[in-house]
Amino acid sequence: MDGGGGYIMRLVPKTLISYVPRYEDLRRLFHNVLSRDYGLENYNRRFAIRVGRLPNKIGRVCEDILRGVNNAKKII
């Protein structure tokens, strides 16, 4: 928490798909703002990278790019 009462998330790790908030930051935020616990099991379930699904997601993104961008094959 910063001196002004706001919440500042530390730099978060970047994954292949997006940025992921740190567990300690979420746990503190839930406790201080919502007066609720945020368990590690919940965090792991929500932010797990499902490697088995990743190739399909990458394929869908590539198809979307190819449909929507001129000269997309040159970009990819």
N, C-alpha and C positions, 0 to 999 in steps of 0.2 A: 504494500500500500504506500502511496506517496504521501508527502506531508499535507497535501490539500484534501485528503479524504477520498481521492479517486483511486482506482485500481489500475496498476500498470502491469501488463503481462511481460515477463522476460522474453527475450528472443526465443522463439519456438523452433523446434527442429523441423526441417523441411524433409518430406518424404517424396517418393516418386509421384504421388498424386497431389499432395497439398501440404500445408503447414499443420502441425498437430500441437495443441496446447499442452503444456507440462502438467502432470498430475497434481503436483503440489500447488500450482497456481489455481487450478480448478477447485481443489479441495478447500483451500483458504477462501476463495470467492463464494462457494456454496455455503460454507460455515458462516462467514461474516455478513453476507447479503441476504441469503435465504434461510439462515438458521437451520440448515440441513447438512447431513453428512453426505459426502460423495466418495463412495468406496472404490478401492482399486479395481475390484472385479467389474464394476460398472464402467470405469474408465477403459479397461482393457477390452471390454466388449464393444464399446462405442468407437474406439479409435484403432482397432486391429486392422492391419492391412491384410486383406484376404487374397493371398498370392494366387490361389486357384482361379479367382475371378479377374485378375489383372489383365491377362492377355485379351479377354473379351472386351474389357473396358477400353483398352488401347485401340483395339480394332474398331469399336464404335466411334471413338473420337476421330480416328483417321478417316473413317467413312464420312463423318459429318464435315470434316475439313474439306475433303475431296468434293463433296456436294456444294459447299458454300463458298469456296474461294477459287477465283480464277488462278490458273497456274499452280494449283495446290501440289501437283506432282513434283514440280520443281522445288517447292518449299520443303516437302517431306523428303 
